[in-house]
Structures are given as structure tokens and as C-alpha cells.
Amino acid sequence: MARRGRRYLPATLEAASVLGSQIAAARRELGWTAAELAERVGVSAPVISRLEKGHPTTQIGTVLEAAVLCGVPLFGRDPSNPAALRDLAQAERDRAALLPTRVRQHTVQIDDDF
């Protein structure tokens, strides 16, 4: 019996495709080949090819590293300004601190006393 691959939501696939296209365009604007970007990221050229095609199985660290190296804005922030991303990360940690640390499923009480 053949194993089926993981299925991703359409929005996930679209986001991976958009980010991959942004990285590919930025890489070309910098005048880098895929092999040059791969060397800078520390991966093989085929990994960069899959990343730029929007394959959702590419490791997120690899994708983010390539985006930062190419100058692709992440989360609406300029990647050349690490303080902006740190500020965003701190704001999200602060927001998460206000939420419950544990989430429990709520059991539904059925009133079957007719």
C-alpha cells in the first residue's frame, strides 16, 4: 500500500508559492545564481529550486535564511533592521503571556432530561 503525502491547505500552498517567488525575484535582482544562494544558505542548489517553486516541505529555517539573505521583507518588516523583528517578536511574546498557558477542550454537556 502506497503512502499518501501530507496534504496542505490551499492558503498554505499559496503562501509558500508567494514567498518562494519573492525569494527567486530578489535573488535574481541581486545577480546571484541558485547555486550561489545555496552556498550562502548552506544547502544544495536543488533545495533552493524547491524553495523557489514553493514546495511546502522545505525547512522553515532554510526559507527564512534565504529570504533574509535576499532582502525579502518578513512580516512587513525590513530584514536589514533586525531590531524591528525583535520588537515584533517581543510584542508577540507579551501578547502570548496574557493568554492561558494551557488550553483544554471544553466538554459539551448534553441535557437529555426530557
PyMOL commands that set and color helices and strands:
alter all, ss='L'
color gray80, all
select helices_A, chain A and resi 10-30+34-41+45-52+60-70+82-97
alter helices_A, ss='H'
color red, helices_A
deselect
rebuild
show_as cartoon
